Amino acid sequence: MSVPQAAATRHQQKVDELCAASIRALSGDADLHFRGRRLFRGRRALALFAPHLHPSPQRDDFGSFRGAADGMALRLLLSDAELHRHLGPADPLARALFDMLEQFRVEALAPAGMPGMVHNLQHRHEQWSLAFHHSGVTETASGILLYTTAQICRARVTAQPVVEATDGVIEATRMALAPVLGHALAGLRRQRTDQAAYAQHALTIAHTVAGMIHAASETGDDQTDECGEDDDGRRFFSHWTDFEGNDDDHRVAAASIGDSRVLEEADDGYRVFTTAYDQEVRAATLVRSALLREYRERLDRRIAGQGVNIARLARELKAVLAVATRIDWDGAQEEGCIDGRMLAQLIASPTERRLFRIERQEPMADCVLSFLIDCSGSMKQHIESVAMLVDVFVRALEQAGVASEVLGFTTSAWNGGRALRDWQRTGRTEHPGRLNETCHMVFKDADTPWRRSRPDIAALLKSDLFREGIDGEAVDWACARLESRGEGRRLLVVLSDGSPMDSATHLANDAHYLDHHLREVVERREREGVVEIYGVGVGLDLSPYYRRSQTIDISGALGNEVFHEIVAMFARR
């Protein structure tokens, strides 16, 4: 990940967090958040609503994101999703129009006492309109028809003017549409407070405009046939997001996820074919002592060359993870709590005022933090930087008074190993579940200080330990270890650069069996509320898996900035 990519990712994550906070505050729904730039309620992705609610990080300004966030909040607050789904037409193009018109309705109901929201919504509409127009789509017959419909419908329902810059462009189409849609357009504004009544006018417009576009397509009058808009109206509306100006070089990929049909249909949920070959092992036992010393020296040289201020990092961690704790009392005070031991002095000396005591407090970290490192094959290229990152954090956490452990997960074999062979010998039962030998490694446990665990942490550099990744079971294992601890706050930080992957399991079940299970595990553990789970993506956006996530760039030298980003993630909770 290049420097511009890292900066763009950090900026976008901040924008998404601010927008999510705004949507939660306005809608009153505390469970809303963004994952992979998609709005989720808990684990469920919400509908896309309307095309103008999806601004581009590369092209649009912050005001557009604010407008989109306000639009989403109003949609959640003022629209009955079930009624909208029930009334929606089957035709994709008509449905896309119907969705857009419902969004215009809720935007028209923005409270007059919130002029900032009204301004944001209008700003976002103008930016989307101009981007749509400049993409060249309005030069086609269908494009100008859709664009004009959007302009005149929003203007009518919100009583705001059309976008001035394209007023002349839509004039002829507006004149042609007026006699066809006149009655329905009038009804939009009149019925904007009644969703069901409004929907009847919106359906008339949606069916009429979609029918006009289908007719033009069938007669060959429309230059847009090759785009296939008739097959999917949403694709036409989202076309503007793909036109010139996209800067893919500045995008960070999000982890790809999908639902596993096998897992959804299984009565007993996630399955493991056999646990006979699974192992939990101290990682240092897998590396020769001489090689371990060599790894440690290499790691020490790398850390010494980075110039990381560990003492400062420790202070930042303590500020975030520690809480004020009473360690003693200061007596002989003139205010505070009455000190019972001083009552005798009050009798002997009625003028004595120093009869009180106050708490003496210090920040104490009643906390344990566990790093869980993805040791799949793709992480080999990052592991030296990851080892340095974790080693520095462990030292800083120790100075801050926070217990820490370093764990890793991989498999003991490629492509299934003995578990796969057992499955083949027993007749290849259908949908056997996980088909490999898991290997959970302990590089440092929470009770061992950093000085004694230095050699063990260096075992991370042994790259031939890295095979495949079964993340869900590893997260479950790490959470169980944390739950057995007595600290008040328990944090798990998962470092990974990809999705769960085991070829034998995927072939015997389906392609999303493991990533579906990972999402189930994270959701369950977060619901239990005992362990806070954070995902740190190495050049990858892990937000589809982890509600709290941070993407980092460790392709170059590790500066203090990377450490501060992770600490800031803990502060957001």
C-alpha positions in Angstrom: 0.0 0.0 0.0 1.5 3.3 -1.1 1.7 6.5 1.0 -1.2 8.1 -0.9 -3.3 5.0 -0.4 -2.6 4.9 3.3 -3.5 8.6 3.7 -6.6 8.1 1.7 -7.6 5.1 3.7 -7.1 6.9 7.1 -9.1 9.9 5.8 -12.0 7.7 4.6 -12.1 5.8 7.8 -12.4 9.0 9.8 -15.2 10.2 7.4 -17.1 7.0 7.7 -16.8 7.1 11.5 -18.1 10.6 11.6 -21.0 9.9 9.2 -21.9 6.7 11.1 -22.0 8.7 14.4 -24.2 11.3 12.7 -26.6 8.7 11.4 -26.8 7.0 14.8 -27.5 10.3 16.6 -30.2 11.4 14.1 -31.9 8.1 13.7 -31.6 7.0 17.4 -30.3 3.6 16.3 -27.1 2.8 18.1 -26.4 -0.4 16.1 -25.6 1.4 12.8 -22.1 1.4 11.4 -20.2 1.3 8.1 -18.4 -1.8 6.9 -16.6 -1.7 3.5 -18.4 1.6 2.9 -21.8 0.0 3.2 -24.3 0.8 6.0 -25.0 -2.1 8.4 -27.4 -2.6 11.3 -25.6 -5.1 13.4 -24.5 -7.8 11.0 -27.2 -7.0 8.3 -26.4 -4.8 5.4 -29.1 -2.2 4.8 -30.6 -1.4 1.4 -28.7 1.0 -0.9 -31.7 3.4 -0.8 -30.8 5.8 -3.7 -27.8 6.4 -6.0 -27.0 9.8 -4.7 -26.4 8.5 -1.2 -23.1 6.9 -2.1 -20.5 9.6 -2.7 -17.1 8.8 -3.9 -14.0 9.2 -1.6 -11.9 10.2 -4.6 -14.3 12.7 -6.2 -16.7 14.1 -3.6 -16.1 16.6 -0.8 -16.9 16.1 2.9 -20.1 18.0 2.5 -21.4 15.3 0.1 -20.7 12.7 2.8 -22.6 14.8 5.4 -25.5 15.1 3.0 -25.6 11.4 2.2 -25.4 10.6 6.0 -28.3 13.0 6.7 -30.3 11.4 3.8 -29.7 7.9 5.2 -30.7 8.9 8.7 -34.0 10.5 7.3 -34.7 7.3 5.3 -34.3 5.2 8.4 -36.3 7.5 10.5 -39.2 8.5 8.2 -39.7 5.6 5.8 -41.5 2.3 6.5 -39.1 -0.1 4.9 -41.5 -3.0 4.9 -44.3 -0.9 3.3 -41.8 0.4 0.7 -40.7 -3.2 -0.2 -44.3 -4.3 -0.4 -45.3 -1.5 -2.8 -42.2 -1.6 -4.9 -42.6 -2.6 -8.6 -40.9 -5.8 -9.9 -39.3 -4.1 -12.9 -35.7 -3.2 -11.9 -35.7 0.2 -13.6 -39.0 1.1 -12.2 -38.0 0.0 -8.8 -34.8 2.1 -8.9 -36.9 5.1 -9.7 -39.4 4.2 -7.0 -36.5 4.0 -4.5 -35.2 7.4 -5.5 -38.6 9.0 -5.3 -39.1 7.7 -1.7 -35.7 9.2 -0.8 -36.8 12.5 -2.2 -39.9 12.3 0.0 -38.0 11.8 3.2 -35.5 14.6 2.3 -38.5 16.9 1.8 -39.4 16.2 5.4 -36.1 17.4 6.8 -36.9 19.5 9.9 -37.1 23.2 9.1 -35.3 23.8 12.4 -32.2 22.1 11.1 -31.1 24.3 8.2 -27.7 22.6 8.2 -29.3 19.3 7.3 -31.3 21.0 4.5 -28.2 22.6 3.2 -26.3 19.3 3.3 -29.0 17.4 1.4 -29.2 20.1 -1.3 -25.4 20.1 -1.6 -25.3 16.4 -2.0 -28.1 16.4 -4.6 -26.3 19.1 -6.6 -22.9 17.3 -6.5 -24.6 14.0 -7.6 -26.5 15.8 -10.4 -23.4 17.5 -11.8 -21.4 14.3 -11.7 -24.2 12.5 -13.5 -24.4 15.2 -16.1 -20.6 15.5 -16.7 -20.3 11.7 -17.0 -21.9 12.1 -20.4 -24.9 9.9 -19.6 -27.3 12.8 -20.2 -26.2 12.8 -23.8 -28.3 9.6 -24.4 -32.1 9.5 -24.7 -32.5 7.4 -21.6 -30.0 9.3 -19.7 -31.6 12.7 -20.2 -35.0 11.3 -19.5 -33.9 9.8 -16.1 -31.9 12.9 -15.2 -34.8 15.2 -16.0 -37.2 13.0 -14.0 -34.9 13.1 -11.0 -34.6 16.9 -11.3 -38.2 17.8 -11.7 -39.5 15.2 -9.1 -37.1 16.4 -6.4 -37.8 20.1 -7.2 -41.5 19.4 -7.0 -41.5 17.4 -3.7 -39.0 19.6 -1.8 -40.1 22.9 -3.3 -36.4 23.6 -4.1 -35.2 24.7 -7.6 -33.6 22.3 -10.1 -29.8 22.4 -10.4 -29.2 25.8 -12.1 -26.2 24.6 -14.2 -28.3 22.1 -16.1 -31.6 23.9 -16.2 -31.2 24.6 -19.9 -30.2 21.0 -20.6 -33.4 19.5 -19.3 -35.8 22.2 -20.6 -37.0 20.3 -23.7 -37.4 17.0 -21.9 -39.2 18.7 -19.0 -41.7 20.2 -21.4 -42.3 16.8 -23.0 -42.8 15.1 -19.6 -45.1 17.7 -18.1 -48.3 16.6 -19.7 -47.6 13.0 -19.1 -46.6 13.2 -15.5 -48.4 16.4 -14.5 -51.0 14.9 -12.1 -48.5 12.5 -10.4 -46.0 15.3 -10.0 -48.6 17.5 -8.2 -49.5 14.6 -5.9 -45.9 14.1 -4.8 -45.8 17.4 -2.9 -49.3 17.2 -1.6 -48.9 13.6 -0.2 -45.3 13.8 1.0 -46.3 13.2 4.6 -48.3 10.1 3.8 -46.0 7.3 2.5 -48.7 5.0 1.2 -50.5 7.8 -0.7 -47.3 9.3 -2.0 -46.2 5.8 -3.2 -49.2 5.7 -5.7 -48.0 8.9 -7.4 -44.4 7.6 -7.3 -45.4 4.3 -8.8 -47.2 6.1 -11.7 -44.0 8.1 -12.4 -41.7 5.1 -12.1 -43.8 2.9 -14.4 -44.3 5.6 -17.0 -40.6 6.6 -17.2 -39.4 3.0 -17.2 -42.0 2.1 -19.9 -40.7 5.0 -22.1 -37.1 3.8 -21.7 -38.0 0.2 -22.4 -39.9 1.3 -25.5 -37.0 3.4 -26.8 -34.7 0.4 -26.2 -37.0 -2.0 -28.2 -37.2 0.3 -31.1 -33.4 0.9 -31.1 -33.8 4.7 -30.5 -31.6 4.6 -27.5 -27.8 4.7 -27.7 -27.5 3.0 -24.3 -28.6 -0.5 -25.2 -25.0 -1.8 -25.1 -24.9 -0.8 -21.4 -27.7 -3.2 -20.6 -29.7 -0.8 -18.4 -32.9 -2.6 -19.1 -31.5 -5.6 -17.3 -30.8 -3.7 -14.2 -32.0 -0.2 -13.5 -29.7 0.2 -10.5 -26.7 -0.2 -12.7 -27.8 2.7 -14.8 -28.3 4.9 -11.8 -25.0 3.9 -10.4 -23.2 4.4 -13.7 -22.0 7.9 -12.7 -19.9 6.3 -10.0 -17.8 4.5 -12.6 -17.1 7.2 -15.1 -13.9 9.0 -15.6 -12.1 10.3 -12.6 -12.1 7.1 -10.7 -8.7 6.7 -9.1 -8.3 3.1 -8.3 -4.7 3.6 -7.3 -5.9 5.4 -4.2 -8.4 2.8 -3.1 -7.8 0.1 -0.5 -9.5 -3.1 -1.2 -12.1 -4.4 1.3 -12.1 -8.0 2.4 -14.5 -9.8 0.1 -17.3 -11.7 1.9 -20.3 -13.8 1.0 -22.9 -16.1 2.6 -22.3 -19.8 2.8 -25.4 -21.8 1.7 -24.0 -24.9 3.3 -23.6 -23.2 6.6 -27.0 -21.5 6.5 -28.7 -24.8 5.8 -26.8 -26.9 8.3 -28.9 -27.8 11.4 -25.9 -27.9 13.7 -24.1 -24.9 12.3 -20.4 -24.8 11.7 -18.8 -28.3 11.6 -15.3 -29.6 12.2 -14.7 -33.0 10.5 -12.0 -34.0 13.0 -10.1 -32.4 15.8 -7.7 -35.3 16.1 -4.8 -33.4 14.6 -5.4 -29.9 16.0 -2.7 -28.5 18.1 -1.9 -25.6 20.5 1.8 -25.2 20.7 4.4 -22.8 22.1 5.8 -21.3 18.9 9.4 -21.3 20.1 9.4 -25.1 20.2 9.0 -25.2 16.5 12.3 -23.3 15.9 15.9 -24.3 16.6 17.5 -22.3 19.4 20.3 -21.0 17.2 17.9 -19.9 14.5 15.7 -18.3 17.2 18.7 -16.2 18.4 19.4 -15.1 14.8 15.8 -14.1 14.3 15.9 -12.1 17.6 19.0 -10.2 16.6 17.5 -9.4 13.2 14.4 -8.1 14.9 16.4 -6.0 17.4 18.3 -4.4 14.5 15.1 -3.6 12.7 13.5 -2.1 15.8 16.6 0.0 16.6 16.5 1.5 13.1 12.9 2.6 13.3 13.2 5.3 16.0 9.9 4.5 17.7 9.4 6.4 20.9 8.3 3.5 23.2 8.0 5.6 26.3 5.7 8.0 24.6 3.7 5.1 23.2 3.4 3.7 26.8 2.0 7.0 28.0 -0.6 7.1 25.2 -1.6 3.5 26.0 -1.9 4.3 29.6 -4.1 7.4 28.9 -6.4 5.3 26.8 -6.5 2.0 28.7 -6.1 3.1 32.3 -8.9 4.3 34.6 -8.6 6.5 37.7 -8.4 4.2 40.7 -8.3 5.2 44.4 -5.1 4.1 46.0 -5.3 5.9 49.3 -6.9 8.8 51.2 -5.4 12.3 51.9 -6.5 13.4 55.4 -6.6 16.7 57.3 -8.5 18.4 54.5 -10.9 21.4 54.8 -13.5 19.7 52.5 -14.3 16.3 51.2 -15.6 13.2 53.2 -15.8 13.5 56.9 -12.9 11.6 58.5 -14.3 9.7 61.5 -10.8 9.6 63.1 -10.9 13.4 63.5 -14.1 13.7 65.4 -12.3 13.5 68.8 -10.2 16.5 67.7 -13.3 18.4 66.8 -14.5 18.0 70.4 -11.2 19.1 71.8 -10.9 22.0 69.4 -14.3 23.2 68.0 -12.6 25.7 65.6 -10.6 23.0 63.9 -11.8 22.8 60.2 -9.4 20.1 58.8 -11.7 17.3 59.5 -12.1 15.9 56.0 -10.3 13.5 53.7 -10.2 13.2 49.9 -9.4 10.2 47.7 -5.9 9.9 46.2 -6.3 8.5 42.7 -3.9 7.2 40.1 -4.5 5.8 36.6 -4.4 2.0 36.8 -4.8 -0.3 33.8 -7.1 -3.2 34.8 -6.7 -4.6 31.3 -5.3 -7.4 29.2 -4.7 -7.2 25.4 -4.1 -10.1 23.1 -2.6 -9.9 19.6 -3.8 -12.6 17.3 -1.7 -12.8 14.1 -2.9 -14.4 10.9 0.0 -16.8 10.0 -1.4 -17.7 6.5 0.9 -17.8 3.5 0.1 -14.3 2.3 1.4 -12.8 5.6 5.0 -13.9 5.0 5.7 -10.7 3.1 4.6 -8.6 6.0 5.7 -10.7 9.0 9.0 -8.8 9.8 7.1 -5.5 10.1 4.3 -7.2 12.0 6.7 -8.8 14.5 8.4 -5.5 15.1 5.0 -3.8 15.6 3.9 -6.4 18.1 7.2 -6.5 19.9 7.2 -2.7 20.4 3.6 -2.8 21.6 4.3 -5.5 24.1 7.1 -3.5 25.6 5.0 -0.3 25.7 2.0 -2.2 27.2 4.2 -3.6 29.9 5.4 -0.1 30.8 1.8 1.0 30.9 0.9 -1.8 33.3 -1.2 -3.7 30.8 -0.8 -7.5 30.5 -0.4 -8.7 26.9 -0.1 -11.9 24.9 0.9 -12.7 21.4 -0.9 -15.5 19.6 -0.9 -16.8 16.0 -2.9 -19.2 13.9 -2.3 -21.3 10.8 -2.7 -24.9 9.8 -0.3 -27.8 10.3 -0.7 -28.9 6.6 -1.5 -27.5 3.2 -4.7 -28.6 1.4 -6.2 -30.5 4.3 -3.5 -32.9 5.4 -4.5 -35.9 7.5 -8.0 -34.5 8.1 -8.7 -34.5 4.3 -7.2 -38.0 3.9 -9.5 -39.3 6.7 -12.5 -37.8 5.0 -11.5 -39.4 1.7 -11.1 -42.8 3.4 -14.5 -42.6 5.2 -16.4 -42.1 2.0 -16.4 -38.3 1.4 -19.5 -37.5 3.4 -21.3 -34.4 2.1 -20.5 -31.0 3.6 -18.0 -32.3 6.2 -17.1 -28.8 7.6 -13.5 -27.7 8.3 -11.1 -30.1 6.7 -7.6 -29.3 7.9 -5.4 -29.5 11.0 -5.5 -26.2 12.9 -2.3 -25.0 14.6 -2.8 -22.3 17.3 0.6 -20.9 18.4 1.5 -19.0 21.6 4.4 -16.6 21.1 3.9 -14.9 24.5 1.3 -15.5 27.2 -0.1 -12.8 29.5 1.8 -13.9 32.6 5.3 -13.9 31.0 7.1 -10.5 30.9 8.5 -9.2 27.6 12.2 -9.8 28.7 11.6 -13.5 29.1 9.5 -13.8 26.0 11.8 -12.0 23.6 13.1 -15.2 21.9 9.6 -16.6 21.5 8.3 -13.5 19.8 11.1 -13.8 17.3 9.7 -17.1 16.2 7.3 -15.1 14.1 10.1 -14.7 11.5 10.1 -18.4 10.7 8.1 -18.1 7.5 7.7 -21.9 6.7 5.2 -22.1 9.6 2.8 -20.0 7.6 0.2 -22.1 5.7 -3.6 -21.6 5.6 -5.9 -19.5 7.8 -9.0 -20.6 9.6 -9.8 -17.4 11.3 -13.2 -18.0 13.0 -11.9 -20.8 15.2 -8.8 -18.8 16.0 -10.8 -15.8 17.2 -12.9 -18.1 19.3 -9.8 -19.7 20.9 -8.2 -16.3 21.6 -11.4 -14.9 23.2 -11.7 -18.0 25.4 -8.1 -17.4 26.6 -9.0 -13.8 27.5 -12.2 -14.8 29.2 -10.3 -16.9 31.6 -8.4 -13.8 32.8 -9.4 -11.7 35.7 -8.8 -8.2 34.3 -11.8 -5.9 33.9 -11.2 -4.9 30.3 -10.1 -7.5 27.7 -9.1 -6.6 24.1 -8.3 -8.8 21.2 -6.5 -7.3 18.2 -6.5 -9.5 15.0 -3.8 -8.6 12.5 -4.5 -10.0 9.0 -4.1 -9.2 5.3 -7.0 -11.3 3.9 -10.0 -13.5 4.3 -10.0 -17.0 5.8 -8.7 -19.5 3.4 -8.4 -23.3 3.4 -8.7 -24.9 0.0 -9.8 -28.4 1.2 -12.6 -26.9 3.3 -13.8 -24.7 0.5 -13.8 -27.5 -2.1 -15.7 -29.9 0.2 -18.3 -27.2 1.4 -18.5 -23.9 -0.5 -16.3 -20.8 -1.1 -17.7 -18.7 1.8 -17.8 -21.4 4.5 -14.9 -20.0 6.5 -15.5 -16.3 6.1 -19.2 -16.8 7.0 -18.1 -18.6 10.1 -15.7 -15.8 11.0 -18.5 -13.2 10.9 -20.7 -15.4 13.0 -18.0 -15.8 15.7 -17.2 -12.1 15.8 -20.9 -11.2 16.0 -21.4 -13.7 18.8 -18.4 -12.6 20.8 -19.3 -8.9 20.5 -22.9 -9.7 21.5 -21.6 -11.4 24.7 -19.6 -8.2 25.4 -16.8 -9.8 27.4 -14.0 -9.2 24.8 -13.6 -6.1 22.6 -12.5 -7.3 19.2 -10.5 -5.1 16.8 -9.4 -5.9 13.3 -6.1 -4.4 12.0 -5.9 -4.8 8.2 -2.5 -5.0 6.7 -3.2 -3.2 3.4 -6.8 -4.4 3.5 -10.0 -3.0 4.9 -11.3 -5.6 7.4 -14.5 -3.7 8.3 -16.7 -6.4 6.6 -15.5 -8.7 9.4 -14.8 -6.5 12.4 -17.0 -3.6 13.5 -14.0 -1.9 15.0 -11.2 -1.9 12.4 -8.2 0.0 11.2 -6.2 -0.3 8.0 -2.5 0.2 8.3 0.4 0.6 5.9 3.6 -1.3 7.0 5.1 -1.6 3.5 7.8 0.9 4.4 9.5 2.1 7.6 7.3 1.9 10.7 6.9 5.4 12.0 5.2 6.5 15.2 2.1 7.2 13.1 1.1 3.6 12.7 1.2 3.0 16.5 -0.8 6.1 17.1 -3.5 5.0 14.7 -3.9 1.7 16.6 -4.0 3.4 19.9 -6.6 5.8 18.6 -8.7 2.8 17.5 -8.7 1.6 21.2 -9.8 5.1 22.3 -12.9 4.9 20.0 -14.1 1.6 21.5 
